Amino acid sequence: MRRIALLLVLTLCTAAGVSAQERSDLWPDVPTATGDPHPEGNEYWRRNHMKLMRHDRDLTMRDGDRQIQASLSGCFDCHTTQDKSGVVLTYESEKHFCRACHDFAAVKVDCFMCHRSTPEDVDESKAHAALLLDHALDADESAILAYLNQFSTQTEQASQ
């Protein structure tokens, strides 16, 4: 009986070791940041980014402090994701920096209903149009894309 129990324990320990090694392959593919690493370390930010963002939101919205150290728009200075052609991806893309983990964890993000999901200098309408090009377009979608491109071109000409 003791031999069976010992064999069972050894089998479970071996299986646990194998599954721990394979577990790393199951994590989402998070895009690499382009800026300097956080002084606190990545693991700290992975665990605490929501608390920090809520804290900064409260300082901004309730106390009127617009000089906070880590703003949401500041995140995109280092955490901007681009497709293969160099077009900056918006939150609508599954490859957006924030979506990599949030989709994996099934966490709904509503920040980008009001806030930008790209740096300030990026034209999000072009980024949205590029996202449409990633998918096979039927006739209706092609007409919509042509309309969006026309609107984008008119907006650019008006701003010049």
Number of C-alpha atoms within 10 A of each C-alpha: 6 7 8 9 10 11 12 12 12 12 12 12 12 12 11 12 12 11 11 11 9 11 10 9 9 8 12 14 12 14 15 11 15 12 12 7 10 10 8 8 9 12 10 11 14 10 10 11 13 11 11 14 14 11 12 21 18 13 15 15 10 9 10 10 12 12 10 11 8 11 15 17 15 13 15 19 14 15 19 21 24 16 15 7 7 8 15 23 24 28 20 13 20 13 18 22 23 19 21 17 17 13 13 12 11 9 10 9 12 8 11 12 9 7 10 16 24 25 19 12 6 15 13 18 14 18 21 19 16 19 18 16 13 10 9 8 13 8 8 8 14 14 12 14 18 12 12 16 15 12 13 17 12 11 11 11 9 8 6 5
